[in-house]
Amino acid sequence: MPEDQPDVTAPTTTGRRSLAAESPAIALGPLDGRYRAAVAPLVDHLSEAALNRERVHVEVEWLVHLAAHRVLPGAPTLSAEEVAYLRSVVLDFDATTVAELAETERVTVHDVKAVEYLLKARLAAAPDALGADTVLPQVTELVHFGCTSEDVNNLSYALMVQGAVRDVWLPAARGLVDDLAAMAREHAAVPMLARTHGQPATPTTLGKELAVLAHRLRRQLRRIERAEYLGKLNGATGTYGAHLAAVPDADWVEVSRTFVEHLGLTWNPLTTQIESHDWQAELYADVARFNRVLHNLATDVWTYISMGYFAQVRGQGTVGSSTMPHKVNPIRFENAEANLELSDALLDSLGSTLVTSRLQRDLTDSTTQRNIGPAFGHSLLAIENVRKGLAGLDVDAAAMERDLDANWEVLGEAVQSAMRAAGVAGVPGMEEPYERLKELTRGRRITGDDMRTFVLGLGLPDDVAARLAAMTPASYTGAAADLVRFLDA
């Protein structure tokens, strides 16, 4: 290569710094990176750390439950102070605890066993906090008593998902639907040309179309609000075998039921080693359906923006296009579409995978359930984007009016229906109303004068002819504006 020519050979990546080595905080995925702030509330419910905290919670409550109900003969009764000490392990669960569990798991190579050892260590250390007379060191073998790992895990996941849905996802989804319903009420009477099959059709109102979507979303929310969160604690194959072998006189079925219900869950009396996860599949199907209706909203609003029915608010400091200064792109709705599709792909996979377990147990559910967080994260991110997108819209009623005024042929439906009614009432000359309007309107644009001339020449009763002659596409919206009131039903 001549000395005065630049080196244009392909560059090599050899020698680049490792980003992971530079900072462990650099995220692999967008939910923990670019969009962390939007989904952060879910971390407290659906992260690996949250799973371990719930495991500690379940183990603590199981120990307290066994002691309080004197299930095991000879086990000491715990004082209120000792119960508070145990529960403080959950309340004080923090990054230091997470690191301690990780260190223990490197030895156990078993996550639930690491939780068991953590709690036993806290019991051994109780005298330092409560005094030498505490009985807590004597009850270390009540930790994880009679349990298989899945007894702890199924309850932990149920509590995690319940908290995520009730405390984070549902409030956000309700907020979105409330925003949409408010828009529907505000624009209940704003006339808009409908498009069935993408073609000009019987006019409606903007508010009524938004109300349809709000109504659909609310119906899905009601299903999600009624979701059951099931749990079990019955041993390695769901038979209470170890429990009855150790303490045959205890009513272990009743102990299990009261414990699961004490946690705020619905008790499942019949399981294999795992709780069957059917409730999860049901819940995820409902959330996925909400997502799909929301996707419909995003694509419809995107289309209305492209038609000029909505103007996007400018002056918010955003760049619409990197090269075309005039553009304000509907990125909120496009982002929502993509995230809803990702969420549903995960939710569908969760629902189909979790309902199957080979014989009494296989571990496919373990890996699968670790993706519950991303499934809800993508949905939550989409909800936030749609809310922000809706808040940045201005309705252009004039654009809708122009569209209506350019499509007088949509009144053909009204006129032929009035002709049918008149014919039934005995008015002569009302034959073939559909065919006559089809000849007038199909495949061509007509004006208001064309429609009025046609109507006044039909021989309709004077009051009917006057009413139809006064009608415009903008006034032909039927009961659309009034139907919005059903949002409050």
Solvent accessible surface area in square Angstrom, and as a share of the most:
residue,aa,sasa,rsa
1,M,148,0.66
2,P,88,0.55
3,E,183,0.82
4,D,118,0.61
5,Q,99,0.44
6,P,95,0.60
7,D,103,0.54
8,V,125,0.72
9,T,93,0.54
10,A,93,0.72
11,P,127,0.80
12,T,99,0.58
13,T,89,0.52
14,T,118,0.68
15,G,78,0.75
16,R,182,0.67
17,R,190,0.69
18,S,62,0.40
19,L,120,0.60
20,A,77,0.59
21,A,84,0.65
22,E,95,0.42
23,S,35,0.23
24,P,133,0.84
25,A,89,0.69
26,I,91,0.46
27,A,38,0.29
28,L,191,0.95
29,G,32,0.30
30,P,69,0.43
31,L,22,0.11
32,D,83,0.43
33,G,36,0.35
34,R,200,0.73
35,Y,52,0.20
36,R,104,0.38
37,A,95,0.74
38,A,21,0.16
39,V,8,0.05
40,A,42,0.32
41,P,68,0.43
42,L,7,0.04
43,V,49,0.28
44,D,79,0.41
45,H,35,0.16
46,L,19,0.09
47,S,31,0.20
48,E,82,0.37
49,A,38,0.30
50,A,5,0.04
51,L,3,0.01
52,N,15,0.07
53,R,61,0.22
54,E,34,0.15
55,R,4,0.01
56,V,0,0.00
57,H,48,0.21
58,V,1,0.01
59,E,0,0.00
60,V,0,0.00
61,E,8,0.04
62,W,2,0.01
63,L,0,0.00
64,V,16,0.09
65,H,12,0.05
66,L,2,0.01
67,A,5,0.04
68,A,69,0.53
69,H,106,0.47
70,R,170,0.62
71,V,14,0.08
72,L,28,0.14
73,P,115,0.72
74,G,82,0.79
75,A,29,0.22
76,P,35,0.22
77,T,75,0.44
78,L,22,0.11
79,S,54,0.35
80,A,90,0.69
81,E,109,0.49
82,E,14,0.06
83,V,26,0.15
84,A,60,0.47
85,Y,34,0.13
86,L,0,0.00
87,R,93,0.34
88,S,33,0.21
89,V,13,0.07
90,V,23,0.13
91,L,148,0.74
92,D,98,0.51
93,F,23,0.09
94,D,76,0.39
95,A,83,0.64
96,T,102,0.59
97,T,9,0.05
98,V,53,0.30
99,A,60,0.46
100,E,63,0.28
101,L,6,0.03
102,A,42,0.33
103,E,98,0.44
104,T,34,0.20
105,E,65,0.29
106,R,161,0.59
107,V,124,0.71
108,T,33,0.19
109,V,124,0.71
110,H,79,0.35
111,D,27,0.14
112,V,1,0.01
113,K,73,0.31
114,A,1,0.01
115,V,0,0.00
116,E,10,0.05
117,Y,96,0.36
118,L,4,0.02
119,L,0,0.00
120,K,39,0.17
121,A,48,0.38
122,R,61,0.22
123,L,0,0.00
124,A,66,0.51
125,A,44,0.34
126,A,0,0.00
127,P,43,0.27
128,D,134,0.70
129,A,68,0.53
130,L,38,0.19
131,G,30,0.28
132,A,101,0.78
133,D,125,0.65
134,T,12,0.07
135,V,33,0.19
136,L,0,0.00
137,P,51,0.32
138,Q,128,0.57
139,V,3,0.02
140,T,31,0.18
141,E,123,0.55
142,L,10,0.05
143,V,5,0.03
144,H,29,0.13
145,F,38,0.16
146,G,20,0.20
147,C,20,0.12
148,T,23,0.14
149,S,30,0.19
150,E,4,0.02
151,D,0,0.00
152,V,1,0.00
153,N,21,0.11
154,N,8,0.04
155,L,0,0.00
156,S,0,0.00
157,Y,11,0.04
158,A,0,0.00
159,L,22,0.11
160,M,5,0.02
161,V,0,0.00
162,Q,22,0.10
163,G,13,0.13
164,A,0,0.00
165,V,0,0.00
166,R,123,0.45
167,D,93,0.48
168,V,19,0.11
169,W,0,0.00
170,L,4,0.02
171,P,59,0.37
172,A,22,0.17
173,A,0,0.00
174,R,93,0.34
175,G,13,0.13
176,L,0,0.00
177,V,1,0.00
178,D,75,0.39
179,D,49,0.26
180,L,0,0.00
181,A,0,0.00
182,A,53,0.41
183,M,27,0.12
184,A,0,0.00
185,R,101,0.37
186,E,129,0.58
187,H,26,0.12
188,A,18,0.14
189,A,74,0.58
190,V,29,0.17
191,P,34,0.21
192,M,2,0.01
193,L,2,0.01
194,A,19,0.15
195,R,90,0.33
196,T,81,0.47
197,H,181,0.81
198,G,53,0.51
199,Q,111,0.49
200,P,48,0.30
201,A,18,0.14
202,T,55,0.32
203,P,5,0.03
204,T,11,0.06
205,T,2,0.01
206,L,0,0.00
207,G,0,0.00
208,K,52,0.22
209,E,42,0.19
210,L,1,0.01
211,A,9,0.07
212,V,63,0.36
213,L,12,0.06
214,A,0,0.00
215,H,94,0.42
216,R,94,0.34
217,L,0,0.00
218,R,57,0.21
219,R,128,0.47
220,Q,10,0.05
221,L,8,0.04
222,R,107,0.39
223,R,91,0.33
224,I,2,0.01
225,E,76,0.34
226,R,163,0.59
227,A,23,0.18
228,E,103,0.46
229,Y,8,0.03
230,L,33,0.16
231,G,0,0.00
232,K,0,0.00
233,L,2,0.01
234,N,1,0.01
235,G,3,0.02
236,A,59,0.46
237,T,66,0.38
238,G,17,0.17
239,T,85,0.50
240,Y,19,0.07
241,G,40,0.39
242,A,64,0.50
243,H,1,0.00
244,L,80,0.40
245,A,88,0.68
246,A,59,0.46
247,V,16,0.09
248,P,92,0.58
249,D,139,0.72
250,A,20,0.15
251,D,90,0.47
252,W,5,0.02
253,V,73,0.42
254,E,66,0.30
255,V,17,0.10
256,S,2,0.01
257,R,74,0.27
258,T,39,0.23
259,F,0,0.00
260,V,0,0.00
261,E,81,0.36
262,H,99,0.44
263,L,19,0.10
264,G,48,0.46
265,L,11,0.05
266,T,52,0.30
267,W,47,0.17
268,N,19,0.10
269,P,69,0.43
270,L,154,0.77
271,T,22,0.13
272,T,45,0.26
273,Q,39,0.17
274,I,6,0.03
275,E,2,0.01
276,S,41,0.27
277,H,2,0.01
278,D,68,0.35
279,W,7,0.02
280,Q,3,0.01
281,A,17,0.13
282,E,110,0.49
283,L,2,0.01
284,Y,1,0.00
285,A,48,0.37
286,D,15,0.08
287,V,0,0.00
288,A,1,0.01
289,R,90,0.33
290,F,0,0.00
291,N,0,0.00
292,R,119,0.43
293,V,9,0.05
294,L,0,0.00
295,H,45,0.20
296,N,53,0.27
297,L,0,0.00
298,A,0,0.00
299,T,43,0.25
300,D,51,0.26
301,V,1,0.00
302,W,98,0.34
303,T,59,0.34
304,Y,35,0.13
305,I,24,0.12
306,S,76,0.49
307,M,61,0.27
308,G,30,0.29
309,Y,3,0.01
310,F,5,0.02
311,A,49,0.38
312,Q,34,0.15
313,V,53,0.30
314,R,161,0.59
315,G,83,0.79
316,Q,116,0.52
317,G,77,0.74
318,T,97,0.57
319,V,119,0.68
320,G,21,0.20
321,S,18,0.11
322,S,120,0.77
323,T,103,0.60
324,M,82,0.37
325,P,132,0.83
326,H,125,0.56
327,K,69,0.29
328,V,46,0.26
329,N,40,0.21
330,P,21,0.13
331,I,95,0.48
332,R,93,0.34
333,F,1,0.01
334,E,72,0.32
335,N,40,0.21
336,A,0,0.00
337,E,38,0.17
338,A,50,0.39
339,N,9,0.05
340,L,1,0.00
341,E,96,0.43
342,L,93,0.46
343,S,0,0.00
344,D,10,0.05
345,A,63,0.49
346,L,49,0.24
347,L,2,0.01
348,D,66,0.34
349,S,57,0.37
350,L,3,0.01
351,G,14,0.13
352,S,77,0.50
353,T,46,0.27
354,L,1,0.00
355,V,73,0.42
356,T,90,0.53
357,S,30,0.19
358,R,161,0.59
359,L,156,0.77
360,Q,92,0.41
361,R,62,0.23
362,D,24,0.13
363,L,123,0.61
364,T,60,0.35
365,D,5,0.03
366,S,33,0.21
367,T,94,0.55
368,T,22,0.13
369,Q,7,0.03
370,R,99,0.36
371,N,57,0.29
372,I,3,0.01
373,G,13,0.13
374,P,46,0.29
375,A,0,0.00
376,F,0,0.00
377,G,1,0.01
378,H,18,0.08
379,S,0,0.00
380,L,11,0.06
381,L,3,0.02
382,A,0,0.00
383,I,1,0.01
384,E,56,0.25
385,N,7,0.03
386,V,0,0.00
387,R,85,0.31
388,K,96,0.41
389,G,6,0.06
390,L,7,0.03
391,A,88,0.68
392,G,12,0.11
393,L,19,0.09
394,D,80,0.41
395,V,38,0.22
396,D,48,0.25
397,A,51,0.40
398,A,56,0.44
399,A,12,0.09
400,M,1,0.00
401,E,81,0.36
402,R,153,0.56
403,D,31,0.16
404,L,1,0.00
405,D,83,0.43
406,A,49,0.38
407,N,2,0.01
408,W,22,0.08
409,E,31,0.14
410,V,12,0.07
411,L,2,0.01
412,G,6,0.06
413,E,80,0.36
414,A,12,0.09
415,V,3,0.01
416,Q,25,0.11
417,S,52,0.33
418,A,15,0.11
419,M,0,0.00
420,R,124,0.45
421,A,64,0.49
422,A,10,0.07
423,G,32,0.31
424,V,135,0.78
425,A,84,0.65
426,G,59,0.57
427,V,33,0.19
428,P,111,0.70
429,G,35,0.34
430,M,12,0.05
431,E,114,0.51
432,E,114,0.51
433,P,18,0.12
434,Y,97,0.37
435,E,87,0.39
436,R,76,0.28
437,L,6,0.03
438,K,87,0.37
439,E,145,0.65
440,L,28,0.14
441,T,18,0.11
442,R,152,0.55
443,G,86,0.83
444,R,121,0.44
445,R,150,0.55
446,I,7,0.04
447,T,78,0.45
448,G,7,0.07
449,D,93,0.48
450,D,55,0.29
451,M,3,0.01
452,R,82,0.30
453,T,101,0.59
454,F,45,0.19
455,V,0,0.00
456,L,113,0.56
457,G,65,0.63
458,L,14,0.07
459,G,55,0.53
460,L,12,0.06
461,P,51,0.32
462,D,125,0.65
463,D,103,0.53
464,V,25,0.14
465,A,10,0.08
466,A,60,0.46
467,R,137,0.50
468,L,6,0.03
469,A,16,0.13
470,A,78,0.61
471,M,38,0.17
472,T,47,0.27
473,P,2,0.01
474,A,24,0.18
475,S,69,0.45
476,Y,34,0.13
477,T,26,0.15
478,G,74,0.71
479,A,60,0.47
480,A,7,0.05
481,A,42,0.33
482,D,73,0.38
483,L,77,0.38
484,V,6,0.03
485,R,140,0.51
486,F,98,0.41
487,L,13,0.06
488,D,99,0.51
489,A,116,0.90
